[in-house]
């Protein structure tokens, strides 16, 4: 999936403009990069177009993941994107669903397995039978 398609899908799913979708995607991917181990960030970035790779900001020398729950994830996205909590939660769902379409199923599963149970309501829409898998 190319960058423009990714952003357009996030915009449609989050019911925002493409410009806002870019900010929501950036905020979500930056936060996701903090939550994943360094190796997993590199693996995920390798399957995404260059502009999205830069949003993830992979650092090969940082292996440890910052452990925080779903509420903190949403709060960080909210702060980074300048949206309220509900907007941030919807954006995270939209980005996860689009990520699932953009990367291999094995890679998406590797990302999800690093998320604790309290992330379920944000990740499960991406795992639903109607969601498209690559």
C-alpha positions in Angstrom: 0.0 0.0 0.0 1.4 3.4 -0.9 1.4 6.4 1.4 -1.5 8.3 -0.2 -3.7 5.3 -0.1 -2.8 4.7 3.6 -3.6 8.3 4.5 -6.9 8.2 2.5 -8.0 5.1 4.3 -7.3 6.6 7.7 -9.2 9.7 6.7 -12.2 7.7 5.6 -12.2 5.5 8.7 -11.6 8.4 11.1 -14.0 10.7 9.2 -11.4 13.5 8.9 -9.7 15.4 6.2 -6.5 13.9 4.6 -4.5 16.7 6.3 -5.9 15.7 9.7 -5.4 12.0 8.9 -1.7 12.7 8.3 -1.4 14.2 11.8 -3.4 11.4 13.4 -1.3 8.8 11.6 1.9 10.5 12.7 0.8 10.7 16.3 -0.3 7.1 16.4 2.8 5.7 14.7 5.1 7.8 16.9 3.3 6.4 20.0 3.3 2.9 18.6 7.0 3.1 18.1 7.4 3.9 21.8 5.3 0.9 22.8 7.0 -1.7 20.6 10.5 -3.2 21.0 13.1 -1.7 18.8 13.4 -4.8 16.6 9.6 -4.9 16.0 9.6 -1.2 15.1 12.3 -1.9 12.4 10.3 -4.9 11.1 7.1 -2.9 10.9 8.8 0.0 9.3 10.4 -2.2 6.6 6.9 -3.0 5.3 5.7 0.6 5.1 6.3 3.4 2.6 9.1 5.8 3.4 7.0 8.6 4.8 5.4 6.2 7.3 8.8 4.8 8.1 9.9 8.2 9.1 6.8 8.6 11.3 7.8 5.5 13.2 11.3 6.8 13.8 12.9 3.4 14.2 16.1 3.4 16.3 18.1 0.2 15.9 20.0 0.9 19.1 16.8 1.1 21.3 15.4 -2.3 22.0 13.3 -1.8 25.1 9.7 -1.0 24.8 8.1 1.7 26.9 5.4 -0.2 28.8 2.1 1.8 29.1 -1.5 0.9 28.8 -4.2 1.8 26.3 -5.3 4.9 28.2 -1.8 6.3 28.1 -1.5 5.4 24.4 -4.7 7.4 23.6 -3.5 10.3 25.8 -0.2 10.5 24.0 -1.9 10.4 20.6 -4.4 13.0 21.7 -1.6 15.3 22.9 0.5 14.8 19.8 -2.4 15.3 17.3 -4.2 18.0 19.3 -7.5 16.1 19.4 -9.7 15.0 22.3 -9.6 11.5 23.7 -12.5 10.2 21.6 -11.0 11.5 18.4 -7.6 9.9 19.4 -9.3 6.6 20.2 -11.0 6.6 16.8 -7.8 7.5 15.0 -5.9 4.7 16.7 -8.6 2.2 15.6 -8.4 3.7 12.0 -4.6 3.5 11.9 -4.5 -0.1 13.3 -7.1 -1.2 10.7 -5.2 0.4 7.9 -1.9 -1.1 9.2 -3.4 -4.5 9.1 -4.2 -4.0 5.4 -0.7 -2.5 4.6 1.6 -5.1 6.2 1.7 -8.9 6.1 -0.6 -10.7 8.5 2.4 -12.2 10.3 3.9 -8.7 10.9 0.6 -7.3 12.1 0.3 -10.3 14.5 3.8 -9.6 15.8 2.7 -6.0 16.6 -0.5 -7.0 18.3 1.1 -9.7 20.5 3.2 -6.9 22.1 0.0 -5.1 23.2 -1.6 -5.9 26.5 -5.3 -6.9 26.9 -6.5 -3.3 27.5 -5.7 -2.4 23.9 -8.3 -4.9 22.7 -11.1 -2.3 21.9 -8.6 -0.4 19.7 -7.0 -3.4 18.0 -10.0 -5.8 17.6 -11.7 -3.8 14.8 -8.6 -4.5 12.7 -9.0 -8.2 13.5 -12.7 -8.4 12.7 -13.8 -10.7 9.9 -14.8 -7.8 7.7 -11.3 -6.2 7.9 -9.2 -6.9 4.8 -5.9 -8.8 5.3 -3.0 -8.7 2.9 
